[in-house]
Each structure stands twice: as C-alpha cells, then as structure tokens.
Amino acid sequence: MVSPRPVVQALPAYRPGRNPADLAREIGVARAVKLASNEVAFPPLPAVVEAVTAAAGQTNRYPDNGAVVLTQALADRYGVDPAQVATGCGAVTLCQELAQAYNDPGTSIAFAWRSFEMYPLLAQVAGARAIQVPLVAGRPGGPADTHDLQGLCAALDDSTRLVFVCNPNNPTGTAVRRAELEQFLDAVPQQTLVVLDEAYREFVTDPAVPDGIELMRGRPNVAVLRTFSKAWGLAGLRVGYLVAEDPAVAEAVRRTHVPFSVSMLAQAAAVAALASEEVVRARCAAVVAERDRLTAALRDRGFDVADSQANFVWLPVGEEAAGLAAALEARAVITRPFAGEGVRVTVGTPEEDDVFLAALDDVRSATTVR
Ligand SMILES: Cc1ncc(COP(=O)(O)O)c(C=O)c1O
C-alpha cells in the first residue's frame, strides 16, 4: 500500500466551505447569505469581464509563465522594479512557495496565533517547526486579538527562516501600526525573512497603519504579500503577488513557482483590475462604511468588537463560537467560526448584513448567546 509522508497524513482533511445554494435548499429558504470567506459582494469589475472574455478565445495556449504584462503593471503601480515582483496562483500559493524556497526540514516559521490558518499547515508540509506566538489584548480588558510583536521577535531563533505578520490580521481584523512594526523590523535578524501579509491592505483606513511596500524600502529581509482575491474581486480567478525589497527574494519564489499556475484569464483579469483602481477604491470605501455600520450595530448588541481594518469583523465569543455559527447557519447565514475563540463575519452588502443581524437577534432571543 502506498503511504503519504507522515506530515501529510497528519494534515487535517480538506473541508469545503458551506455553499449558500445547498444550505438554502437544505433548510427550505429562498436564499442563504454567505459571510464566511472575506470576498467582496460586488460583481466582477466590468473591465475584468471584458478582459476575461477576450482572453477566453486564446485558452488553447499556455499562459505567459513569466506573467510579464501583469508583473510590469504591478511594478509600475508600486514603483518597484519588475525583478522585485513574483506572481502566484493566489497569495496562498506564494505563502507555500516562500516556505519551499526558505525552509529546509528542521527550520522554523514564526507567526502570531490566531492568524491566517494556512501558516501552520504550510510549516507542517515543509517539515518546519511552527513558532506560534499568542495574540494579546489590543485594548485594556479586551480579548486577545492583536499581534504581540515584541513576543514574536523574542520567539525567533537561529532556525527561523520566515516570519509572517498578517496585517490586518485574519481573523481578528486588528492591525499593527508603524512605530511598533518599524521597531520589529529593526530587531528581526537579517537571516529571517519578514513577510508582511497584506491580503486586506486596501481596506485599511487608519493612517497609522503603514503600507508594507513603503515600509520595506531599504530592508532586504522584508517582502509583502497582496492578493487580487479581496478588494479587487478576483477570488475565483486566483492571483496574488509578492513584492520584495531584495530581487533575490522574488527570484527564489519564482524558482519554486508551479509552471503556468497563474492562468491566462487570471493574468488578463488582474491587469484589467489594476487599470480600474478608481472603481476599486470606491468599492472599498463602501465596504469600509458598511464595516463601520456593522461594527456599531454589533457593539449596540453588547459584542466586544475591535475596530477592524479589514473587510470582516470578529466576534470574540469564545466557547460559544461553534454554537453561534451553527445557529446562524440554521437561519441561512454562513459565517466562519473558530471553535473556542470567535466568529469571523465578512462585511456583506447592507441587505446581507441586515439579514445577519436579524438572524443574530433571533438566535439571542432563543438562547443565552450574548
Ligand atoms: C491573510 C491572508 N493571506 C492570504 C490569503 C490568500 O488569499 P488568496 O490565495 O485568495 O490570494 C488570505 C485569504 O483568505 C488571507 O486571509
């Protein structure tokens, strides 16, 4: 019998997310609302639909494996050299490629916890040790929802090749600010690559939260990860990118790239999306306004919700998380529970969020969930 590597056997089995159409059918309602995956609710940008339609006629050919046009567009957008950019089949693939590029078995990857759920898994697959540093309270008496950058720095050792700082943090939505991040970058050893995972950067409104691409300048051990999946609305097309201060970092990632894994449609869509940045900005502003309304509505209901800098909010309900999410699902609202910790709720349209709030009120009137 064939046998996968022990680390692979130890990985959790993949569980697909709940599909709203299936749920609606199952519980006998017209429509279920999905607020679980941090997508934006807007339809694809018109320019994206046009570009994908035009590219569709060439899909008998392989895509450009170097993603030259997209890489140049990103370099122009961020004022860097194309050699500093690597594209990937979603930022998640770039995370994996980073581990492949930098982590031999026995080395380590450090990150805060709770954070993006892929970090421990990619460490496991690489045979690397995961150094997990617990989040701390972002405000006196509040829940543990914020990076402890001093603790993270202190936890690094000679074996640490990568440290991820998810800013804003998924799933808590909190963000670290310039002074503490600069202090952290100054203190991290040069042989450790700091990856600022800015999947939600476009939703940041706090001016004290730095733009990683600006912060990375002059720091050769810093790279920034971004994605087209969230603000840019291309989750279904799978394209993300890494911008590194040192071109050697981008080159290392490119060497681990699975050939042709950024599809022709994804490349065309991303280029078109970048050219529609004004529309994207307006959409992000609408998401932010709705985030503020949702946050206020949840606080009015007594939930201890931190200021989110992303397109989701975090309900730190602890042991009630799984039960709350199940009760919401029974009312046709899909959220993302983290058992024993909290529930992450994506900012939807105002109508979707009203459905969620009404379901939440209904759950609370039926149970003791706060
Ligand atoms: C923090 C963070 N990083 C990276 C990703 C990966 O995004 P994608 O692979 O869709 O580009 C996500 C997606 O949820 C995320 O939350």
The ligand as an ORCA input file, in Angstrom:
! r2SCAN-3c Opt
* xyz 0 1
  C      -4.234     36.803      5.427
  C      -4.442     36.105      4.154
  N      -3.401     35.892      3.357
  C      -3.527     35.284      2.180
  C      -4.750     34.847      1.745
  C      -4.807     34.122      0.449
  O      -5.537     34.767     -0.489
  P      -5.594     34.214     -1.980
  O      -4.914     32.898     -2.018
  O      -7.040     34.123     -2.296
  O      -4.876     35.243     -2.789
  C      -5.876     35.043      2.536
  C      -7.175     34.549      2.098
  O      -8.116     34.437      2.824
  C      -5.712     35.680      3.771
  O      -6.755     35.888      4.582
*
